[in-house]
């Protein structure tokens, strides 16, 4: 019985860890809550557009293939090939940048990291808060600083988008971007969660005969 409950606890621990992800964000007391909804295809599609337009020029996402993105986000592969693929001519390739890493390190101090797993490493709330908290700082090389990641080398690449959309719509766009990055970090997540419900239901049903069988085996043991 102890082994059964230990197994059950191990299955729940990743979900609990994700639920508690976030916490303090630099100068902020607590990270802002990212609007994550991996079933919202419209949000994910807009997030993919923002990511490819503003992030993929410097950052890579090499663990996600364009073809997989098109399939999961219900985007016509022809549209992906025509309007979203700037770093390769094969839809089966990963979303990798072609910018030289040594040149990037010279420009920024360090080469921009691959973002495939960024929301798993930092948490969606951290990334969301980070993108919303750039502010002007004349002392920094790019004229901006960040309340979450002080003295970060990255410029405010979404500044033009923020100016075009205004504060409220910009926040929605950033939410869509982080939503897409959360999908990107684990494309199988929605399917895993769907199957997980059935697995837990199966374990709950099996618990009854296992408990009764265990009780029957040990009833004569003093």
N, CA, C and O of each residue as an XYZ file, in Angstrom:
888
protein
N       0.819     -1.207      0.000
C       0.000      0.000      0.000
C       0.857      1.262      0.000
O       0.531      2.250     -0.658
N       1.960      1.211      0.752
C       2.846      2.376      0.806
C       3.432      2.672     -0.571
O       3.596      3.829     -0.960
N       3.749      1.584     -1.309
C       4.295      1.771     -2.648
C       3.269      2.409     -3.573
O       3.613      3.225     -4.428
N       2.008      2.031     -3.395
C       0.938      2.601     -4.224
C       0.818      4.106     -4.010
O       0.750      4.873     -4.970
N       0.793      4.523     -2.744
C       0.668      5.947     -2.440
C       1.916      6.719     -2.855
O       1.820      7.882     -3.245
N       3.100      6.079     -2.774
C       4.333      6.724     -3.211
C       4.301      6.969     -4.708
O       4.694      8.036     -5.180
N       3.828      5.971     -5.459
C       3.691      6.115     -6.902
C       2.714      7.235     -7.241
O       2.971      8.037     -8.139
N       1.605      7.289     -6.531
C       0.593      8.325     -6.754
C       1.174      9.720     -6.487
O       0.910     10.661     -7.234
N       1.964      9.842     -5.420
C       2.583     11.129     -5.068
C       3.588     11.549     -6.121
O       3.675     12.730     -6.458
N       4.358     10.591     -6.650
C       5.335     10.908     -7.688
C       4.652     11.383     -8.966
O       5.183     12.242     -9.670
N       3.488     10.834     -9.267
C       2.745     11.268    -10.451
C       2.210     12.687    -10.291
O       2.145     13.445    -11.258
N       1.834     13.035     -9.085
C       1.270     14.366     -8.845
C       2.335     15.446     -8.692
O       2.048     16.621     -8.921
N       3.543     15.083     -8.316
C       4.568     16.078     -7.990
C       4.885     17.034     -9.129
O       5.058     18.223     -8.862
N       4.977     16.580    -10.427
C       5.223     17.557    -11.493
C       4.120     18.590    -11.612
O       4.393     19.764    -11.861
N       2.854     18.160    -11.433
C       1.736     19.107    -11.537
C       1.771     20.114    -10.395
O       1.484     21.295    -10.588
N       2.123     19.638     -9.203
C       2.214     20.549     -8.064
C       3.359     21.530     -8.238
O       3.247     22.697     -7.862
N       4.451     21.060     -8.803
C       5.604     21.941     -9.031
C       5.250     23.044    -10.014
O       5.638     24.196     -9.826
N       4.506     22.690    -11.070
C       4.095     23.693    -12.048
C       3.107     24.671    -11.444
O       3.129     25.860    -11.762
N       2.248     24.179    -10.582
C       1.255     25.058     -9.947
C       1.921     26.077     -9.037
O       1.428     27.194     -8.873
N       3.054     25.682     -8.440
C       3.740     26.579     -7.515
C       4.867     27.361     -8.172
O       5.576     28.113     -7.504
N       5.038     27.181     -9.513
C       6.127     27.879    -10.197
C       5.886     29.382    -10.165
O       4.750     29.848    -10.072
N       6.967     30.116    -10.245
C       6.859     31.576    -10.248
C       7.570     32.139     -9.055
O       8.789     32.008     -8.945
N       6.836     32.771     -8.146
C       7.474     33.352     -6.960
C       7.981     34.750     -7.254
O       7.411     35.475     -8.070
N       9.061     35.121     -6.578
C       9.608     36.468     -6.695
C      10.189     36.695     -8.085
O      10.735     35.778     -8.699
N      10.066     37.913     -8.567
C      10.588     38.294     -9.878
C      11.422     39.558     -9.739
O      10.904     40.658     -9.931
N      12.692     39.425     -9.411
C      13.567     40.575     -9.320
C      13.065     41.609     -8.327
O      12.857     41.300     -7.153
N      12.870     42.844     -8.797
C      12.396     43.930     -7.936
C      10.908     43.813     -7.611
O      10.410     44.503     -6.722
N      10.196     42.940     -8.332
C       8.776     42.736     -8.048
C       8.626     41.793     -6.861
O       9.444     40.890     -6.680
N       7.603     41.991     -6.064
C       7.362     41.098     -4.933
C       6.929     39.717     -5.410
O       7.245     38.706     -4.783
N       6.208     39.685     -6.515
C       5.711     38.421     -7.035
C       5.495     38.544     -8.534
O       5.130     39.607     -9.035
N       5.724     37.445     -9.245
C       5.517     37.452    -10.690
C       4.045     37.670    -11.023
O       3.155     37.237    -10.290
N       3.809     38.349    -12.140
C       2.443     38.464    -12.636
C       2.000     37.123    -13.220
O       2.809     36.375    -13.769
N       0.713     36.833    -13.093
C       0.183     35.562    -13.564
C       0.015     35.585    -15.079
O      -0.709     36.420    -15.620
N       0.687     34.668    -15.753
C       0.579     34.581    -17.208
C      -0.740     33.927    -17.610
O      -1.152     32.949    -16.987
N      -1.409     34.449    -18.637
C      -2.707     33.893    -19.063
C      -2.522     32.666    -19.948
O      -2.710     32.738    -21.163
N      -2.156     31.551    -19.346
C      -1.870     30.330    -20.108
C      -3.146     29.528    -20.356
O      -3.857     29.153    -19.423
N      -3.413     29.278    -21.620
C      -4.547     28.436    -22.014
C      -4.136     27.709    -23.293
O      -4.288     28.244    -24.391
N      -3.620     26.503    -23.151
C      -3.088     25.759    -24.286
C      -4.171     25.200    -25.196
O      -3.868     24.585    -26.218
N      -5.430     25.412    -24.832
C      -6.532     24.998    -25.694
C      -7.039     26.162    -26.562
O      -7.896     25.973    -27.425
N      -6.505     27.352    -26.326
C      -6.923     28.542    -27.067
C      -6.062     28.664    -28.323
O      -4.983     29.256    -28.290
N      -6.544     28.103    -29.424
C      -5.772     28.076    -30.665
C      -5.512     29.478    -31.214
O      -4.446     29.738    -31.773
N      -6.481     30.379    -31.058
C      -6.307     31.751    -31.557
C      -5.158     32.440    -30.835
O      -4.343     33.115    -31.464
N      -5.090     32.274    -29.518
C      -4.002     32.852    -28.733
C      -2.664     32.248    -29.139
O      -1.679     32.971    -29.290
N      -2.619     30.936    -29.317
C      -1.382     30.261    -29.691
C      -0.911     30.689    -31.082
O       0.285     30.869    -31.311
N      -1.848     30.850    -31.997
C      -1.493     31.280    -33.350
C      -0.929     32.694    -33.346
O       0.058     32.978    -34.025
N      -1.564     33.583    -32.573
C      -1.049     34.948    -32.476
C       0.313     34.966    -31.784
O       1.201     35.725    -32.172
N       0.474     34.127    -30.758
C       1.750     34.027    -30.074
C       2.853     33.540    -30.992
O       3.986     34.015    -30.914
N       2.524     32.585    -31.870
C       3.505     32.086    -32.849
C       3.916     33.198    -33.799
O       5.091     33.323    -34.147
N       2.949     34.003    -34.217
C       3.242     35.124    -35.119
C       4.178     36.128    -34.449
O       5.134     36.595    -35.069
N       3.907     36.460    -33.191
C       4.752     37.407    -32.465
C       6.146     36.821    -32.257
O       7.145     37.520    -32.425
N       6.218     35.545    -31.892
C       7.517     34.914    -31.655
C       8.375     34.925    -32.909
O       9.550     35.289    -32.858
N       7.796     34.528    -34.030
C       8.552     34.451    -35.279
C       8.938     35.846    -35.768
O      10.016     36.029    -36.334
N       8.067     36.826    -35.552
C       8.329     38.187    -36.032
C       9.352     38.932    -35.189
O      10.149     39.703    -35.724
N       9.342     38.710    -33.870
C      10.166     39.529    -32.983
C      11.271     38.768    -32.241
O      12.232     39.383    -31.779
N      11.153     37.460    -32.124
C      12.117     36.701    -31.306
C      13.058     35.831    -32.124
O      14.233     35.691    -31.784
N      12.544     35.245    -33.203
C      13.303     34.238    -33.930
C      14.500     34.810    -34.670
O      15.385     34.061    -35.083
N      14.540     36.127    -34.845
C      15.686     36.733    -35.509
C      16.978     36.540    -34.731
O      18.048     36.407    -35.326
N      16.887     36.524    -33.401
C      18.077     36.354    -32.552
C      18.064     35.020    -31.809
O      19.082     34.334    -31.731
N      16.902     34.661    -31.266
C      16.775     33.420    -30.496
C      16.345     32.272    -31.399
O      15.630     32.468    -32.382
N      16.787     31.087    -31.051
C      16.317     29.898    -31.747
C      15.276     29.183    -30.890
O      15.119     29.466    -29.702
N      14.574     28.253    -31.524
C      13.660     27.345    -30.827
C      13.798     26.007    -31.538
O      12.833     25.456    -32.068
N      15.010     25.509    -31.532
C      15.384     24.395    -32.407
C      14.731     23.068    -32.042
O      14.784     22.123    -32.828
N      14.116     22.978    -30.862
C      13.482     21.715    -30.476
C      12.027     21.627    -30.928
O      11.351     20.630    -30.672
N      11.550     22.673    -31.600
C      10.197     22.636    -32.171
C      10.308     22.739    -33.686
O      10.985     23.623    -34.211
N       9.643     21.835    -34.377
C       9.654     21.863    -35.838
C       8.460     22.671    -36.360
O       7.379     22.673    -35.771
N       8.692     23.351    -37.473
C       7.606     24.119    -38.087
C       6.414     23.217    -38.389
O       5.265     23.613    -38.198
N       6.689     22.023    -38.854
C       5.614     21.090    -39.212
C       4.767     20.723    -37.997
O       3.540     20.669    -38.082
N       5.425     20.474    -36.870
C       4.697     20.136    -35.642
C       3.845     21.324    -35.192
O       2.703     21.149    -34.769
N       4.401     22.527    -35.285
C       3.652     23.718    -34.909
C       2.403     23.873    -35.780
O       1.317     24.151    -35.273
N       2.564     23.694    -37.079
C       1.438     23.821    -38.000
C       0.338     22.821    -37.661
O      -0.847     23.152    -37.691
N       0.739     21.605    -37.343
C      -0.234     20.552    -37.018
C      -0.960     20.857    -35.713
O      -2.189     20.803    -35.662
N      -0.219     21.173    -34.669
C      -0.824     21.384    -33.352
C      -1.673     22.647    -33.292
O      -2.715     22.665    -32.637
N      -1.235     23.701    -33.971
C      -1.929     24.987    -33.892
C      -2.960     25.168    -35.002
O      -3.583     26.223    -35.125
N      -3.128     24.114    -35.811
C      -4.127     24.108    -36.892
C      -3.902     25.267    -37.858
O      -4.822     26.012    -38.196
N      -2.647     25.394    -38.291
C      -2.271     26.391    -39.293
C      -1.971     25.659    -40.591
O      -1.281     24.640    -40.584
N      -2.477     26.162    -41.688
C      -2.232     25.557    -42.990
C      -0.717     25.496    -43.245
O      -0.058     26.536    -43.229
N      -0.153     24.301    -43.481
C       1.289     24.199    -43.736
C       1.774     25.099    -44.867
O       2.912     25.568    -44.850
N       0.907     25.338    -45.850
C       1.282     26.211    -46.959
C       1.494     27.648    -46.463
O       2.407     28.340    -46.915
N       0.644     28.085    -45.532
C       0.797     29.424    -44.963
C       2.067     29.509    -44.117
O       2.761     30.526    -44.127
N       2.365     28.434    -43.383
C       3.596     28.405    -42.585
C       4.810     28.533    -43.502
O       5.720     29.316    -43.228
N       4.823     27.762    -44.594
C       5.945     27.792    -45.531
C       6.107     29.159    -46.179
O       7.223     29.622    -46.414
N       4.992     29.788    -46.460
C       5.035     31.047    -47.208
C       5.310     32.263    -46.333
O       6.010     33.183    -46.756
N       4.762     32.278    -45.105
C       4.822     33.500    -44.307
C       5.583     33.378    -42.976
O       5.862     34.390    -42.333
N       5.917     32.154    -42.561
C       6.493     32.007    -41.225
C       7.874     31.357    -41.209
O       8.506     31.285    -40.155
N       8.348     30.885    -42.354
C       9.637     30.214    -42.408
C      10.681     31.125    -43.045
O      10.686     31.323    -44.260
N      11.568     31.680    -42.210
C      12.600     32.581    -42.709
C      14.010     32.006    -42.516
O      14.982     32.560    -43.030
N      14.118     30.909    -41.785
C      15.438     30.368    -41.460
C      15.711     29.032    -42.142
O      16.792     28.465    -41.980
N      14.749     28.525    -42.900
C      14.918     27.245    -43.594
C      13.888     27.149    -44.708
O      12.904     27.888    -44.729
N      14.130     26.229    -45.633
C      13.143     26.008    -46.696
C      12.461     24.654    -46.551
O      11.731     24.225    -47.445
N      12.698     23.978    -45.424
C      12.091     22.676    -45.168
C      11.189     22.765    -43.942
O      11.642     23.122    -42.854
N       9.912     22.438    -44.124
C       8.954     22.586    -43.030
C       9.215     21.581    -41.908
O       8.727     21.759    -40.792
N       9.973     20.538    -42.194
C      10.304     19.563    -41.166
C      11.478     19.968    -40.291
O      11.825     19.249    -39.354
N      12.103     21.119    -40.584
C      13.255     21.573    -39.798
C      12.817     22.243    -38.509
O      11.676     22.686    -38.380
N      13.743     22.312    -37.550
C      13.487     23.030    -36.312
C      13.543     24.536    -36.530
O      14.074     25.008    -37.535
N      12.992     25.285    -35.580
C      12.952     26.745    -35.688
C      14.270     27.324    -35.163
O      14.365     27.791    -34.028
N      15.265     27.275    -36.021
C      16.609     27.698    -35.632
C      16.956     29.022    -36.301
O      16.506     29.303    -37.412
N      17.761     29.834    -35.616
C      18.212     31.098    -36.197
C      19.497     30.867    -36.973
O      20.276     29.972    -36.643
N      19.717     31.665    -37.994
C      20.918     31.527    -38.808
C      21.979     32.572    -38.453
O      23.030     32.625    -39.092
N      21.715     33.393    -37.450
C      22.675     34.421    -37.050
C      23.865     33.763    -36.364
O      23.696     32.848    -35.558
N      25.062     34.227    -36.685
C      26.288     33.662    -36.122
C      26.352     33.906    -34.607
O      26.207     35.038    -34.146
N      26.571     32.830    -33.843
C      26.595     32.918    -32.389
C      27.752     33.787    -31.882
O      27.595     34.509    -30.897
N      28.890     33.723    -32.535
C      30.038     34.532    -32.118
C      29.745     36.019    -32.309
O      30.117     36.850    -31.480
N      29.075     36.337    -33.412
C      28.707     37.728    -33.656
C      27.708     38.213    -32.613
O      27.800     39.344    -32.136
N      26.749     37.348    -32.259
C      25.766     37.704    -31.234
C      26.444     37.944    -29.879
O      26.102     38.887    -29.165
N      27.399     37.090    -29.539
C      28.125     37.256    -28.276
C      28.886     38.568    -28.258
O      29.005     39.205    -27.212
N      29.399     38.974    -29.404
C      30.121     40.248    -29.503
C      29.166     41.424    -29.346
O      29.513     42.420    -28.712
N      27.978     41.321    -29.909
C      27.007     42.407    -29.839
C      26.386     42.551    -28.455
O      26.239     43.659    -27.939
N      26.021     41.406    -27.856
C      25.231     41.428    -26.621
C      25.999     41.022    -25.363
O      25.466     41.124    -24.258
N      27.239     40.565    -25.518
C      27.987     40.068    -24.370
C      27.880     38.565    -24.258
O      28.849     37.893    -23.907
N      26.699     38.030    -24.557
C      26.456     36.587    -24.615
C      25.503     36.301    -25.767
O      24.647     37.123    -26.093
N      25.656     35.138    -26.378
C      24.731     34.762    -27.446
C      23.348     34.516    -26.854
O      23.238     33.829    -25.839
N      22.286     35.055    -27.458
C      20.928     34.815    -26.944
C      20.632     33.331    -26.846
O      20.948     32.583    -27.771
N      20.034     32.883    -25.752
C      19.792     31.441    -25.553
C      18.660     30.914    -26.422
O      17.810     31.671    -26.891
N      18.667     29.611    -26.625
C      17.542     28.948    -27.264
C      16.338     29.035    -26.322
O      16.469     28.845    -25.113
N      15.173     29.324    -26.888
C      13.982     29.558    -26.058
C      13.007     28.377    -26.031
O      11.902     28.499    -25.503
N      13.408     27.250    -26.592
C      12.490     26.104    -26.657
C      11.936     25.735    -25.288
O      10.749     25.434    -25.157
N      12.792     25.756    -24.267
C      12.400     25.290    -22.939
C      12.407     26.415    -21.904
O      12.413     26.149    -20.701
N      12.405     27.649    -22.356
C      12.560     28.777    -21.436
C      11.464     28.839    -20.381
O      11.746     29.123    -19.217
N      10.223     28.579    -20.768
C       9.142     28.675    -19.776
C       9.178     27.523    -18.781
O       8.626     27.640    -17.687
N       9.808     26.426    -19.135
C       9.980     25.333    -18.167
C      11.141     25.648    -17.225
O      11.117     25.282    -16.050
N      12.149     26.326    -17.751
C      13.305     26.684    -16.932
C      12.974     27.822    -15.971
O      13.329     27.773    -14.794
N      12.297     28.839    -16.478
C      12.000     30.041    -15.686
C      10.607     30.047    -15.083
O      10.410     30.603    -14.003
N       9.645     29.448    -15.747
C       8.205     29.440    -15.485
C       7.528     30.477    -16.378
O       8.098     31.539    -16.629
N       6.316     30.183    -16.861
C       5.578     31.136    -17.701
C       5.365     32.486    -17.015
O       5.444     33.525    -17.670
N       5.096     32.484    -15.710
C       4.860     33.737    -14.986
C       6.104     34.622    -14.996
O       6.003     35.842    -15.127
N       7.269     34.007    -14.859
C       8.523     34.771    -14.868
C       8.733     35.424    -16.229
O       9.032     36.616    -16.308
N       8.577     34.648    -17.300
C       8.784     35.170    -18.651
C       7.784     36.286    -18.953
O       8.144     37.308    -19.537
N       6.540     36.084    -18.557
C       5.485     37.084    -18.770
C       5.833     38.383    -18.037
O       5.742     39.467    -18.615
N       6.221     38.277    -16.795
C       6.580     39.455    -16.001
C       7.806     40.152    -16.580
O       7.865     41.380    -16.633
N       8.768     39.369    -17.007
C       9.997     39.921    -17.602
C       9.678     40.761    -18.834
O      10.175     41.880    -18.963
N       8.866     40.242    -19.730
C       8.566     40.955    -20.971
C       7.743     42.215    -20.745
O       7.751     43.119    -21.581
N       7.031     42.282    -19.619
C       6.198     43.452    -19.324
C       6.917     44.510    -18.486
O       6.334     45.546    -18.165
N       8.164     44.260    -18.135
C       8.807     45.151    -17.170
C      10.121     45.771    -17.645
O      11.050     45.956    -16.859
N      10.188     46.087    -18.933
C      11.289     46.917    -19.422
C      10.968     48.373    -19.119
O       9.805     48.776    -19.154
N      11.986     49.154    -18.824
C      11.790     50.585    -18.568
C      13.022     51.362    -19.043
O      14.114     50.797    -19.104
N      12.866     52.651    -19.380
C      14.000     53.439    -19.881
C      15.105     53.570    -18.835
O      14.837     53.792    -17.654
N      16.350     53.429    -19.288
C      17.508     53.573    -18.404
C      18.689     54.023    -19.264
O      19.290     53.215    -19.972
N      19.015     55.304    -19.201
C      20.072     55.870    -20.043
C      21.455     55.306    -19.724
O      22.383     55.453    -20.520
N      21.598     54.671    -18.580
C      22.900     54.129    -18.192
C      23.216     52.802    -18.893
O      24.366     52.364    -18.912
N      22.200     52.175    -19.461
C      22.388     50.894    -20.114
C      22.687     51.071    -21.603
O      22.220     52.035    -22.211
N      23.461     50.153    -22.205
C      23.863     50.294    -23.608
C      22.701     50.458    -24.577
O      22.808     51.197    -25.556
N      21.588     49.772    -24.311
C      20.427     49.841    -25.206
C      19.381     50.842    -24.725
O      18.315     50.966    -25.328
N      19.680     51.547    -23.653
C      18.768     52.574    -23.160
C      17.597     52.039    -22.371
O      16.668     52.790    -22.072
N      17.609     50.749    -22.020
C      16.524     50.161    -21.237
C      17.091     49.220    -20.179
O      18.203     48.708    -20.307
N      16.304     49.010    -19.141
C      16.634     48.040    -18.109
C      15.377     47.229    -17.826
O      14.334     47.457    -18.441
N      15.474     46.291    -16.905
C      14.333     45.425    -16.622
C      14.196     45.196    -15.125
O      15.180     44.917    -14.440
N      12.965     45.315    -14.618
C      12.729     45.160    -13.180
C      12.867     43.707    -12.721
O      13.155     43.447    -11.553
N      12.665     42.778    -13.630
C      12.750     41.360    -13.275
C      14.179     40.844    -13.405
O      14.655     40.097    -12.550
N      14.865     41.247    -14.484
C      16.234     40.806    -14.755
C      17.093     42.062    -14.874
O      17.268     42.603    -15.966
N      17.619     42.515    -13.757
C      18.368     43.770    -13.713
C      19.617     43.701    -14.590
O      20.351     42.713    -14.581
N      19.840     44.788    -15.356
C      21.012     44.934    -16.229
C      21.102     43.835    -17.280
O      22.197     43.416    -17.657
N      19.963     43.375    -17.745
C      19.950     42.342    -18.782
C      20.531     42.916    -20.079
O      20.364     44.100    -20.374
N      21.211     42.067    -20.846
C      21.857     42.524    -22.074
C      20.867     42.689    -23.227
O      21.160     43.386    -24.198
N      19.708     42.058    -23.127
C      18.734     42.095    -24.220
C      18.045     43.447    -24.327
O      17.595     43.984    -23.315
N      17.953     44.010    -25.526
C      17.170     45.247    -25.707
C      15.673     44.940    -25.638
O      15.263     43.779    -25.635
N      14.882     45.983    -25.583
C      13.424     45.808    -25.540
C      12.932     45.606    -26.969
O      12.481     46.548    -27.620
N      13.025     44.368    -27.450
C      12.732     44.086    -28.859
C      11.248     44.257    -29.189
O      10.890     44.400    -30.358
N      10.397     44.244    -28.187
C       8.961     44.395    -28.421
C       8.501     45.845    -28.283
O       7.300     46.115    -28.241
N       9.444     46.771    -28.213
C       9.096     48.178    -27.999
C       8.195     48.721    -29.114
O       7.215     49.415    -28.843
N       8.533     48.400    -30.365
C       7.717     48.901    -31.481
C       6.306     48.327    -31.421
O       5.335     49.015    -31.737
N       6.197     47.068    -31.015
C       4.876     46.449    -30.873
C       4.088     47.126    -29.760
O       2.884     47.347    -29.892
N       4.757     47.451    -28.676
C       4.092     48.131    -27.555
C       3.597     49.507    -27.972
O       2.501     49.923    -27.598
N       4.416     50.212    -28.753
C       4.018     51.544    -29.216
C       2.821     51.465    -30.164
O       1.933     52.316    -30.129
N       2.808     50.445    -31.000
C       1.720     50.291    -31.977
C       0.402     49.887    -31.323
O      -0.662     50.369    -31.711
N       0.475     49.000    -30.329
C      -0.742     48.427    -29.757
C      -1.302     49.206    -28.574
O      -2.514     49.213    -28.356
N      -0.437     49.860    -27.812
C      -0.889     50.485    -26.574
C      -0.806     49.494    -25.427
O      -0.672     48.292    -25.658
N      -0.884     49.981    -24.183
C      -0.639     49.137    -23.000
C      -1.520     47.894    -22.900
O      -1.008     46.801    -22.657
N      -2.819     48.036    -23.081
C      -3.723     46.901    -22.869
C      -3.569     45.823    -23.934
O      -3.443     44.641    -23.612
N      -3.580     46.230    -25.209
C      -3.438     45.254    -26.292
C      -2.039     44.646    -26.301
O      -1.861     43.485    -26.670
N      -1.053     45.435    -25.895
C       0.313     44.904    -25.809
C       0.385     43.792    -24.762
O       1.033     42.768    -24.980
N      -0.271     43.993    -23.647
C      -0.275     42.976    -22.591
C      -0.930     41.692    -23.087
O      -0.494     40.594    -22.742
N      -1.977     41.831    -23.895
C      -2.631     40.652    -24.482
C      -1.673     39.938    -25.428
O      -1.586     38.711    -25.423
N      -0.953     40.712    -26.240
C       0.002     40.130    -27.191
C       1.124     39.389    -26.470
O       1.536     38.310    -26.896
N       1.612     39.968    -25.384
C       2.659     39.307    -24.596
C       2.113     38.030    -23.967
O       2.813     37.020    -23.899
N       0.863     38.074    -23.508
C       0.236     36.875    -22.968
C       0.149     35.770    -24.013
O       0.389     34.599    -23.716
N      -0.200     36.157    -25.247
C      -0.260     35.172    -26.337
C       1.131     34.616    -26.634
O       1.285     33.419    -26.876
N       2.131     35.475    -26.615
C       3.510     35.049    -26.858
C       3.964     34.031    -25.812
O       4.536     32.996    -26.156
N       3.711     34.323    -24.546
C       4.117     33.411    -23.468
C       3.294     32.130    -23.525
O       3.796     31.052    -23.208
N       2.046     32.244    -23.924
C       1.210     31.056    -24.104
C       1.830     30.134    -25.156
O       1.912     28.921    -24.963
N       2.263     30.727    -26.271
C       2.914     29.945    -27.328
C       4.224     29.341    -26.838
O       4.523     28.185    -27.138
N       5.005     30.112    -26.089
C       6.277     29.601    -25.574
C       6.058     28.455    -24.588
O       6.877     27.541    -24.496
N       4.951     28.510    -23.857
C       4.616     27.419    -22.939
C       4.250     26.166    -23.719
O       4.656     25.061    -23.362
N       3.477     26.346    -24.791
C       3.199     25.211    -25.690
C       4.499     24.677    -26.274
O       4.720     23.466    -26.313
N       5.352     25.580    -26.726
C       6.602     25.209    -27.386
C       7.498     24.366    -26.476
O       8.205     23.476    -26.948
N       7.467     24.646    -25.185
C       8.309     23.923    -24.227
C       7.847     22.484    -24.030
O       8.635     21.634    -23.614
N       6.576     22.202    -24.324
C       6.051     20.839    -24.157
C       4.839     20.661    -25.066
O       3.703     20.721    -24.595
N       5.064     20.442    -26.361
C       3.954     20.336    -27.310
C       2.965     19.220    -26.989
O       1.800     19.294    -27.380
N       3.418     18.190    -26.283
C       2.558     17.046    -25.977
C       1.736     17.268    -24.715
O       0.975     16.386    -24.317
N       1.872     18.415    -24.084
C       1.298     18.619    -22.748
C      -0.207     18.402    -22.701
O      -0.691     17.722    -21.797
N      -0.958     18.952    -23.635
C      -2.420     18.814    -23.585
C      -2.836     17.353    -23.748
O      -3.779     16.893    -23.105
N      -2.124     16.630    -24.613
C      -2.419     15.214    -24.790
C      -2.052     14.428    -23.538
O      -2.775     13.518    -23.133
N      -0.923     14.783    -22.927
C      -0.501     14.104    -21.699
C      -1.515     14.335    -20.580
O      -1.836     13.413    -19.830
N      -2.016     15.560    -20.469
C      -2.998     15.855    -19.429
C      -4.311     15.108    -19.684
O      -4.965     14.644    -18.750
N      -4.684     15.001    -20.958
C      -5.916     14.268    -21.293
C      -5.787     12.795    -20.905
O      -6.695     12.211    -20.313
N      -4.647     12.210    -21.250
C      -4.422     10.808    -20.899
C      -4.264     10.625    -19.396
O      -4.636      9.590    -18.843
N      -3.698     11.656    -18.733
C      -3.487     11.575    -17.292
C      -4.788     11.422    -16.522
O      -4.824     10.739    -15.498
N      -5.853     12.044    -16.999
C      -7.157     11.919    -16.344
C      -7.609     10.460    -16.361
O      -8.098      9.938    -15.359
N      -7.437      9.812    -17.514
C      -7.844      8.403    -17.627
C      -6.944      7.503    -16.785
O      -7.416      6.522    -16.209
N      -5.661      7.825    -16.707
C      -4.741      7.038    -15.886
C      -5.128      7.121    -14.413
O      -5.161      6.107    -13.715
N      -5.420      8.335    -13.942
C      -5.824      8.509    -12.543
C      -7.151      7.799    -12.253
O      -7.333      7.218    -11.184
N      -8.077      7.855    -13.223
C      -9.351      7.163    -13.065
C      -9.129      5.652    -12.977
O      -9.741      4.971    -12.154
N      -8.246      5.139    -13.837
C      -7.926      3.709    -13.812
C      -7.312      3.306    -12.472
O      -7.671      2.275    -11.904
N      -6.370      4.135    -11.963
C      -5.741      3.828    -10.678
C      -6.758      3.867     -9.539
O      -6.700      3.052     -8.618
N      -7.690      4.821     -9.608
C      -8.711      4.919     -8.557
C      -9.602      3.680     -8.548
O      -9.958      3.174     -7.483
N      -9.964      3.188     -9.748
C     -10.797      1.990     -9.833
C     -10.022      0.752     -9.366
O     -10.549     -0.099     -8.650
N      -8.759      0.678     -9.791
C      -7.938     -0.470     -9.428
C      -7.616     -0.512     -7.941
O      -7.317     -1.570     -7.389
N      -7.681      0.655     -7.298
C      -7.353      0.708     -5.870
C      -8.266     -0.219     -5.056
O      -7.818     -0.855     -4.102
N      -9.539     -0.290     -5.436
C     -10.506     -1.092     -4.662
C     -10.151     -2.574     -4.680
O     -10.001     -3.159     -3.608
N     -10.007     -3.220     -5.860
C      -9.659     -4.650     -5.830
C      -8.270     -4.916     -5.244
O      -8.056     -5.940     -4.595
N      -7.324     -3.994     -5.472
C      -5.979     -4.173     -4.914
C      -6.040     -4.128     -3.388
O      -5.392     -4.924     -2.710
N      -6.819     -3.196     -2.860
C      -6.952     -3.084     -1.405
C      -7.604     -4.338     -0.821
O      -7.143     -4.876      0.185
N      -8.681     -4.798     -1.464
C      -9.374     -5.997     -0.969
C      -8.498     -7.235     -1.080
O      -8.503     -8.088     -0.192
N      -7.740     -7.333     -2.179
C      -6.850     -8.469     -2.355
C      -5.738     -8.448     -1.313
O      -5.376     -9.482     -0.753
N      -5.208     -7.268     -1.065
C      -4.160     -7.139     -0.043
C      -4.695     -7.525      1.334
O      -4.019     -8.195      2.114
N      -5.927     -7.088      1.616
C      -6.549     -7.421      2.910
C      -6.773     -8.924      3.041
O      -6.596     -9.490      4.120
N      -7.163     -9.571      1.940
C      -7.406    -11.015      1.958
C      -6.110    -11.791      2.175
O      -6.090    -12.770      2.920
N      -5.028    -11.358      1.529
C      -3.747    -12.039      1.670
C      -3.218    -11.973      3.111
O      -2.630    -12.932      3.611
N      -3.432    -10.848      3.755
C      -2.807    -10.622      5.066
C      -3.758    -10.840      6.263
O      -3.406    -10.533      7.402
N      -4.947    -11.365      5.996
C      -5.917    -11.481      7.094
C      -5.504    -12.487      8.171
O      -5.874    -12.353      9.337
N      -4.723    -13.508      7.753
C      -4.314    -14.550      8.719
C      -2.959    -14.287      9.344
O      -2.487    -15.062     10.176
N      -2.347    -13.208      8.945
C      -1.018    -12.866      9.492
C      -1.203    -12.111     10.800
O      -1.862    -11.072     10.827
N      -0.650    -12.603     11.846
C      -0.788    -11.975     13.168
C       0.365    -10.992     13.399
O       0.435    -10.358     14.452
